[in-house]
Amino acid sequence: PSCTSCPACGAHGACNDTLTGDGSCVCDGGWSGSSCDSCSPFYFGPSCTSCPACGAHGACNDTLTGDGSCVCDGGWSGSSCDSCSP
């Protein structure tokens, strides 16, 4: 094996830097990306907080810039997209 320097993993990850490691970043829960600088799917905001359940008729407004609100499919409403729109 050869010892090479690890990439910067930011404040939300650590390098897999053992002799058997591959030098990749291992991200904290809710974080993703090669440098652990993006929210994983279904996580939102600057702290990559877990999204609420949006049911079968909605999707979370996720990513670093998302606000975690449920975006409902057409004809559906409510905080969990579980009500028919008026």
Secondary structure, 3 states (H helix, E strand, C coil): CCCCCCCCCHHHEEECCCCCCCCCEEECCCEECCCCCEECCCEECCCCEECCCCCCCEEECCECCCCCCEEECCCEECCCCCEECC
